[in-house]
């Protein structure tokens, strides 16, 4: 967007000059006097123009807002403090300023003064450095402290900060989203860092666990035959949101809905993560692989009432979150301490703006919405029949053709698989996972259920006029046992998470084939290989959209940990030595994917479910007579 389009005049600084004021240097910044313009309220965030940057942020109850400019992420004091006067720099509830002379890469933060009155939902801390909710980049100082952000008072040196990004400064070389139909899609759920972090990946140490490290392994994904990667969260998140001594590995702890996670960049400059993420998307597209982001719009890393003040809490706590009746505490439909107020108009707009940004400027192909049912709740937490934010996403022209996948439940018991709102949403089918696991481990009464799952779950989705790919089928995902652990463990083993093995689901519907955990017994290993193939063949020959978990094709193990969200180590990383050890399973998966895509590309959608149904029919009596633990396809 040009300056003229943005401000309505050819010379943006002149157009803004009407409200300029001199900002006197204070003791904190020691900055020399400079002129700033009053700026404009739109667009939100930091917008790079010809002669400087326009900043705009929402805060309804703030009495004063300061813009802090830093030279380095770890600076104790800002190089410059720009005080925003409500008489000049505020339009409605938007605080804004145009600062000439600064460019992309500038590090900045906000401070907001106002009441600290939790009983009214207000939690201002006038000394706290705050991220910009619309910031396109984030820098994290080496000394970042979540604990420090949880204490009242100044934390400049140890606070995350925003970065000015110009999204138009990048050469996409003609790249565009691929728009592959769901009918010929095979999804590979994976973790950007975990894919190459292990020394056996063959990636150089300085590139392991990074966007560029993943680029090096794209030929492997091409050879496997998958058509889309579903990346665990890549929005900037708080690695310290976890038990003491551990790190948040999965990333379901966002602090920004616009900035790619800086920790996945091999570059350490403020703009490195933005450019490297786009390099990854461009490289995947060249390989014919779509990029689906696992997005978390249901909560943030700020947690409960004792949590840190990082961004939203310090600007408009009462707007961004669903609060309990006492207003001092947070509704917790996410199970993580707070719940984003997704159907509040300001928050709704932010979610839409975020999705548009990732499609328009980062070229992603789709989104999987974590705990999507939370987005169906109103500002008091009650489920809505027609949730505005979900219809906004569904009907938005910028998002038309974008893949939309819902995890259609939340942590407070709302379960909407088969009844999720809208016409274009696909849904994670947890019932497929559970019924296939029960069948393969030999539970009684599961043959009829398996037939339903193989045929696209018509008992769940049949009342809707949807395509068969409505069901996202999976037998394992990041949450729970890996495929290998499904056939190797009866019980979860989460002791390493530091919560006394109380965390994570204890209902994994698994069978260890007679021995708990690792074994050198060849008979047990043979049975486990067969059971793993049983699970894979059902997944890849069923009607619906299949999703594999990273490493299941080579029997990656988490040694029975069913909740490895805080294990940034060999528990979670992909050990590439397994590729040689389990080459037979890898080739089995590879050939099944190729067979599936070959048939579907030729228009034989019905062949999968029907062939599996026919395969089961002559075996049903024999399966029913087998011991429960041994039933399954051979």
BAVO-124565 format. One line per field, with one value per residue (C-alpha): y, z, x. Coordinates in steps of 0.2 Angstrom, whole numbers, m for minus. Each point is the difference from the previous one (the first is absolute). Layout:
% BAVO-124565
py = (Y / ...)
pz = (Z / ...)
px = (X / ...)
//
This chain:
% BAVO-124565
py = (0 / 17 / 15 / 9 / m15 / m1 / 18 / 8 / 11 / m1 / 6 / m10 / 10 / 16 / m7 / m5 / 16 / 8 / m8 / m1 / 4 / 0 / m14 / 6 / m12 / m8 / m7 / m18 / 3 / 15 / 1 / 16 / 10 / m6 / 4 / m13 / 0 / m4 / m15 / m10 / m13 / m12 / m12 / m7 / m5 / 7 / 6 / 5 / 15 / 10 / 11 / m10 / m11 / 2 / m9 / m3 / m11 / m3 / 4 / 6 / 3 / 7 / 17 / 1 / m10 / 1 / m7 / m6 / m2 / m11 / m3 / m18 / m13 / 0 / 18 / 6 / 16 / 5 / 11 / 11 / 2 / 8 / 5 / 0 / 14 / m5 / 17 / m2 / m19 / m8 / m3 / m9 / m14 / m1 / 8 / 5 / 9 / 2 / 0 / 6 / m7 / m18 / m15 / m19 / m9 / 13 / m8 / 7 / m2 / 9 / 5 / 3 / 10 / m3 / m7 / m16 / m6 / m19 / 1 / 10 / m11 / 13 / m4 / 14 / 1 / 17 / m6 / m16 / m2 / m7 / m9 / 8 / m12 / 3 / m1 / m10 / m4 / m4 / 0 / m10 / 6 / m14 / 5 / m1 / m4 / m5 / 2 / 18 / 3 / m7 / 13 / 18 / 12 / 4 / m14 / 8 / m11 / m17 / 4 / m7 / 15 / 3 / 3 / 12 / m11 / 5 / m15 / 6 / m1 / m18 / m8 / m14 / m4 / m3 / m12 / m2 / m12 / m17 / m2 / m19 / m8 / m10 / m15 / m2 / 6 / m10 / 10 / m2 / 8 / 5 / 11 / 13 / m2 / m19 / m5 / 4 / 3 / m17 / m2 / m15 / 12 / 4 / 19 / 11 / 5 / 18 / m4 / m14 / 3 / 15 / 5 / m2 / m17 / m6 / 7 / m12 / m15 / 4 / m13 / m13 / 6 / 0 / m18 / m5 / 7 / 11 / 15 / 12 / 3 / 6 / 9 / 0 / 19 / 12 / 16 / 7 / m9 / 0 / m14 / 3 / m4 / m17 / m9 / 7 / m7 / m5 / 10 / 1 / m10 / m2 / 19 / 1 / 15 / 15 / 18 / 6 / m4 / 8 / m4 / m16 / m8 / 7 / m15 / m10 / 12 / m3 / 18 / 11 / 17 / 7 / m4 / m17 / m10 / 9 / m3 / m18 / m5 / 6 / m9 / m16 / 3 / 4 / m15 / m12 / 7 / m3 / m18 / m1 / 0 / 11 / 9 / m2 / 10 / m7 / 16 / 5 / 13 / m7 / 6 / 9 / m3 / 13 / m14 / 3 / 14 / m4 / 0 / 12 / 16 / m1 / 9 / m2 / 1 / 16 / 9 / m6 / m15 / 3 / m1 / m14 / m13 / m9 / 4 / m9 / 9 / 8 / 8 / m3 / m18 / m8 / m12 / m16 / m9 / m3 / m9 / 11 / 14 / 13 / 0 / 13 / 10 / m5 / 7 / 17 / 12 / 6 / m18 / m6 / 12 / m4 / m19 / 4 / 12 / m13 / m13 / 12 / 5 / m18 / m4 / 16 / 4 / m17 / m10 / m14 / m12 / m4 / m1 / m13 / 9 / m6 / m3 / 9 / m3 / 14 / 12 / m5 / 8 / 17 / 13 / m9 / m17 / m7 / m9 / 10 / m8 / 11 / 6 / 17 / m4 / m17 / 7 / 14 / m12 / m11 / 14 / 11 / 3 / 0 / m17 / m7 / m17 / 0 / m17 / 2 / m15 / 0 / m9 / 0 / m1 / 10 / m4 / 4 / m14 / 8 / m13 / 4 / m13 / m2 / 16 / 13 / 16 / 5 / m8 / m1 / m6 / m17 / m8 / m10 / m17 / m6 / m14 / m7 / 0 / m9 / m13 / m5 / m2 / m11 / m11 / m3 / m4 / m12 / 8 / m9 / 8 / 11 / m7 / 10 / 15 / m2 / m2 / 17 / 8 / m8 / 7 / 18 / m1 / 2 / m2 / 16 / 10 / m8 / 13 / 14 / 2 / 0 / m9 / m16 / 10 / 9 / m13 / 3 / m18 / m4 / m13 / 10 / 18 / 11 / m2 / m18 / m15 / m1 / m15 / m10 / 3 / m5 / m17 / 0 / 7 / m3 / 14 / 18 / 4 / 19 / 1 / 11 / 14 / 3 / m2 / m17 / m9 / 9 / 10 / m6 / m12 / m17 / m7 / m4 / m16 / m8 / m18 / m3 / m17 / m9 / 10 / 18 / 11 / m5 / m18 / m11 / m15 / m3 / m7 / 16 / 11 / m10 / 3 / 18 / 3 / m9 / 10 / 16 / m4 / m5 / 18 / 8 / m10 / 4 / 18 / 2 / m11 / 9 / 13 / 17 / 10 / m9 / 8 / m9 / 6 / 4 / m16 / m12 / m7 / m5 / m4 / 15 / m3 / 12 / m15 / 0 / 19 / 5 / 19 / 5 / 18 / 5 / m12 / 9 / m14 / m18 / m4 / 10 / 2 / m11 / m12 / m3 / m16 / m8 / 2 / m14 / m11 / 1 / 1 / m12 / 10 / 16 / m8 / m7 / 17 / 8 / m13 / 2 / 19 / m2 / m13 / 11 / 16 / m10 / m7 / 17 / 9 / m12 / 4 / m16 / 7 / m14 / m14 / 3 / m2 / m14 / m10 / 1 / m5 / m15 / m4 / m1 / m10 / m17 / 2 / 6 / m17 / m5 / 17 / m2 / m17 / 7 / 5 / 18 / 5 / m8 / 5 / 11 / 0 / m10)
pz = (0 / m5 / 12 / m11 / 2 / 18 / 5 / m15 / m5 / m10 / 13 / 16 / 12 / m6 / 2 / 18 / 5 / 6 / 17 / 3 / 17 / 6 / 12 / 14 / 5 / 17 / 12 / m6 / m18 / m1 / m18 / m9 / m6 / m15 / m9 / m1 / m8 / 7 / m12 / m4 / 8 / m15 / m4 / 18 / 3 / m7 / m18 / m10 / m11 / m11 / 14 / 16 / 9 / 6 / 16 / 6 / 15 / 8 / 19 / 6 / 18 / 0 / 6 / m9 / m12 / m4 / m15 / 4 / m13 / 4 / m9 / 7 / 7 / 16 / 3 / 18 / m6 / m16 / m11 / m2 / 8 / m9 / 12 / m9 / 6 / 0 / m7 / m15 / m3 / 4 / m11 / 8 / 10 / m12 / 4 / m14 / m6 / m15 / 3 / m15 / m3 / 6 / m11 / 0 / 13 / 14 / 17 / 10 / 14 / 9 / 17 / 6 / 15 / 8 / 15 / 8 / 5 / m2 / 6 / m15 / m11 / m2 / 3 / m6 / 5 / m6 / 1 / m10 / m18 / m11 / m17 / m14 / m2 / m19 / 0 / m15 / 8 / 18 / 8 / 16 / 10 / 7 / 17 / m3 / 16 / 1 / 19 / m2 / m11 / 14 / 12 / 1 / m6 / m14 / m10 / m15 / m1 / 2 / m10 / m18 / m12 / m17 / m16 / m14 / m16 / m18 / m6 / m18 / 0 / m6 / m17 / m1 / m18 / m6 / 15 / 4 / 11 / m9 / 3 / m1 / 3 / 17 / m11 / m5 / 17 / 12 / 15 / 10 / 17 / 6 / 11 / m9 / 12 / 5 / m18 / m1 / 18 / 2 / m5 / m11 / m11 / m10 / 1 / 6 / 18 / m3 / m11 / 10 / 7 / m12 / m15 / m11 / 8 / m5 / m18 / m1 / 4 / m13 / m12 / 13 / 1 / m19 / 0 / 13 / m10 / 12 / m8 / 15 / 16 / 15 / 11 / 19 / 6 / m9 / 8 / 12 / 16 / 18 / 3 / 18 / 2 / 8 / 16 / 7 / m8 / m16 / m16 / m10 / m15 / m9 / m1 / 6 / 10 / m12 / 3 / m17 / m14 / m14 / 4 / m5 / 14 / 1 / 8 / m16 / m10 / m3 / m2 / 16 / m8 / 4 / m17 / m2 / 5 / m11 / m16 / 5 / 2 / m17 / m7 / 7 / m7 / m17 / 0 / 5 / m14 / m13 / 6 / m2 / 19 / 8 / 17 / 13 / 17 / 17 / 7 / 18 / 0 / 16 / 14 / 2 / 10 / 13 / 10 / 15 / 13 / 6 / m18 / m9 / m8 / m17 / m12 / 1 / 19 / 1 / m14 / 1 / 12 / 1 / m19 / m5 / 12 / 6 / 19 / 14 / 9 / 13 / m15 / 10 / m7 / m17 / m8 / m4 / m15 / m7 / 15 / 0 / 12 / m12 / m15 / m14 / m2 / m18 / m4 / 7 / m15 / 3 / 3 / m15 / m11 / 6 / m4 / m17 / m3 / 6 / m12 / m15 / 4 / 0 / m16 / m9 / 6 / 6 / m14 / 11 / m7 / 15 / 19 / 13 / 15 / 17 / 11 / m13 / 10 / 11 / m14 / 1 / 17 / 3 / 12 / 15 / m6 / m6 / m16 / m15 / m13 / m13 / 6 / m9 / 0 / m8 / m14 / m2 / m4 / m11 / m10 / m2 / m18 / 4 / 8 / m14 / m6 / 16 / 9 / 17 / 12 / 17 / 16 / 4 / 19 / 15 / 17 / 9 / m8 / m16 / m14 / m17 / m12 / m13 / 5 / m2 / m8 / m18 / m17 / m4 / 17 / 1 / 17 / 9 / 3 / 17 / m1 / m15 / 11 / 14 / m10 / m11 / 16 / 8 / m15 / m3 / 19 / m1 / 10 / m3 / m9 / m11 / m18 / m4 / 7 / m10 / m16 / 4 / 2 / m16 / m10 / 6 / 16 / m7 / 17 / 5 / m16 / m10 / 5 / m9 / m18 / 0 / m10 / 8 / 4 / 14 / 12 / 4 / 5 / 11 / 12 / 9 / 1 / 11 / 15 / 6 / m5 / m16 / m11 / 7 / 18 / m4 / m3 / 13 / 16 / 10 / 12 / m2 / 7 / 2 / 15 / m9 / m1 / 19 / 4 / 8 / m15 / 3 / m16 / m17 / m5 / 8 / m13 / m15 / m6 / m2 / 1 / 4 / m9 / 16 / 6 / 7 / m10 / m9 / m3 / m10 / m1 / m18 / 1 / 9 / m12 / m15 / 8 / 3 / m19 / m5 / 11 / m6 / m18 / 5 / 6 / m15 / m13 / 8 / 1 / m18 / m8 / 9 / m8 / 7 / 1 / 8 / 12 / 5 / 15 / m2 / 1 / 1 / m17 / 9 / 17 / 10 / 19 / 14 / 12 / 6 / 3 / m5 / 3 / m6 / m1 / 11 / m7 / m12 / 0 / m7 / 7 / m14 / m13 / m16 / 1 / m18 / 4 / 1 / m18 / m3 / 14 / m6 / m19 / m3 / 9 / m9 / m17 / 4 / 5 / m16 / m11 / 8 / m2 / m18 / m3 / 8 / m10 / m16 / 3 / 6 / m14 / m12 / 8 / 10 / 17 / 5 / m2 / 17 / 12 / m11 / m2 / 19 / 3 / m12 / 8 / 17 / m5 / m2 / 16 / 12 / 8 / 2 / 8 / 12 / 5 / 3 / 18 / 2 / 0 / m16 / m12 / m15 / m18 / m5)
px = (0 / 7 / 1 / m13 / m12 / 3 / m1 / m10 / 14 / 16 / 12 / m4 / 11 / m8 / m18 / 5 / 8 / m16 / 2 / 18 / 8 / 18 / 4 / 11 / 14 / m2 / 12 / m3 / 3 / 12 / m6 / 3 / m15 / m8 / m17 / m13 / m17 / m17 / m2 / m15 / m10 / 0 / 8 / 3 / 18 / 16 / m2 / 15 / m2 / 11 / 8 / m3 / m12 / m18 / m4 / m18 / m6 / m16 / m3 / m17 / 4 / 17 / 3 / 17 / 10 / 19 / 9 / 17 / 14 / 15 / 16 / 2 / m12 / 10 / 1 / m3 / m7 / m9 / 11 / m16 / m17 / m14 / m14 / m17 / m12 / m18 / m5 / 11 / 4 / m16 / m15 / m14 / 9 / 15 / 17 / 10 / 16 / 10 / 19 / 11 / 17 / m2 / m1 / m3 / 10 / m3 / m3 / m15 / m12 / m14 / m4 / m18 / m5 / m17 / m10 / 6 / m17 / m2 / m18 / m4 / 11 / 14 / 18 / 11 / 18 / 7 / 18 / m2 / 7 / m14 / 0 / m11 / m15 / 2 / 19 / 7 / 16 / 6 / 18 / 3 / 15 / 12 / m6 / m18 / m10 / m18 / 2 / 6 / m16 / m11 / 7 / m7 / 13 / 12 / 8 / 8 / 16 / m9 / m16 / m5 / m1 / m8 / 9 / m6 / m2 / m4 / m10 / 2 / 19 / 3 / 2 / m13 / 6 / m17 / m5 / m19 / m10 / m2 / m19 / 1 / m17 / m3 / m4 / 18 / 8 / 11 / 5 / 16 / m1 / 17 / 10 / 12 / 14 / m2 / 1 / 19 / 5 / 8 / 18 / m5 / m9 / 15 / m3 / 14 / m1 / m3 / m15 / m8 / m17 / m2 / m11 / 15 / 4 / m17 / 3 / 15 / m12 / m13 / 6 / m5 / m17 / m2 / 6 / m12 / m14 / m9 / m9 / m1 / 9 / m10 / 13 / m2 / m2 / 12 / m7 / 12 / m3 / 7 / 12 / 0 / m18 / 3 / 5 / 17 / 15 / m9 / m5 / m16 / 4 / m16 / m4 / m18 / 4 / m1 / 5 / m3 / m12 / 10 / 19 / 9 / 9 / 17 / 8 / m2 / 11 / 18 / 2 / 1 / m4 / m17 / m7 / 7 / m14 / m12 / 10 / 5 / m18 / m4 / 15 / m7 / m17 / 7 / 11 / m15 / m11 / 14 / 0 / m19 / m3 / m13 / 2 / m13 / 3 / m7 / m6 / m5 / m14 / m8 / 13 / 17 / 15 / m5 / m9 / m10 / m1 / 17 / 7 / 12 / m5 / 7 / m12 / m19 / m2 / 10 / m10 / m18 / m2 / m19 / m1 / 11 / m5 / m16 / 0 / m9 / m14 / 11 / 10 / 16 / 2 / 0 / m12 / 10 / m8 / 17 / 7 / 15 / m5 / m9 / m12 / 1 / m16 / m2 / m17 / 3 / 1 / 18 / 7 / m11 / 9 / 17 / m3 / m6 / 14 / 13 / m7 / 0 / 18 / 6 / m9 / 4 / 17 / 7 / m9 / m6 / m13 / m11 / m2 / m4 / m9 / 5 / m15 / m11 / m16 / 5 / m2 / m19 / m2 / m6 / 7 / m7 / 6 / m17 / 0 / m8 / m11 / 8 / 17 / 5 / 19 / m2 / m12 / 12 / 14 / m11 / m7 / 16 / 5 / 18 / m1 / m11 / 9 / 10 / 0 / m9 / 1 / m8 / 4 / m18 / 0 / 7 / 7 / m17 / m10 / m7 / 1 / m5 / 7 / m14 / m9 / 13 / m6 / 2 / 1 / 19 / 8 / 7 / 2 / 12 / m9 / 4 / m12 / 10 / 15 / m9 / m10 / 15 / 11 / m13 / m2 / 18 / 4 / m15 / m14 / m17 / m14 / 11 / m2 / m15 / 7 / 16 / m11 / m8 / 18 / 6 / m14 / 2 / m10 / m17 / m7 / 8 / 0 / m13 / m14 / 10 / 2 / 19 / 13 / 8 / 16 / m10 / 8 / 19 / 5 / 14 / 6 / 13 / 5 / 11 / m12 / 1 / 10 / 10 / m4 / 14 / m5 / m18 / 7 / 13 / m8 / m15 / 2 / 6 / 18 / 0 / 11 / 13 / m13 / 2 / m19 / 1 / m7 / m17 / 1 / m6 / m14 / 0 / m12 / 11 / m9 / 17 / 7 / 19 / m1 / 5 / 15 / 0 / 12 / 16 / 4 / 11 / m12 / m2 / m17 / m6 / 8 / m7 / m18 / 3 / 6 / m16 / m11 / 8 / m3 / m18 / m3 / 9 / m10 / m17 / 5 / 6 / m14 / m14 / m11 / 4 / 16 / 14 / 13 / 16 / 10 / 19 / 10 / m14 / 6 / 17 / m8 / 6 / m2 / m3 / 4 / m19 / m1 / m18 / 2 / 18 / m5 / 15 / 13 / 12 / 12 / 2 / m17 / m8 / 13 / 0 / 14 / 4 / 10 / m18 / m2 / 13 / m6 / m18 / 2 / m13 / m14 / 6 / m1 / m17 / m6 / 8 / m8 / m17 / 0 / 5 / m14 / m13 / 4 / 1 / m18 / m7 / 8 / m9 / m16 / m2 / m5 / m11 / 13 / 8 / m14 / m8 / 15 / 3 / m18 / 2 / 17 / m9 / m15 / 7 / 10 / m13 / m4 / 18 / 4 / m14 / 6 / 18 / 6 / m4 / 19 / 4 / m14 / 5 / 5 / 15)
//
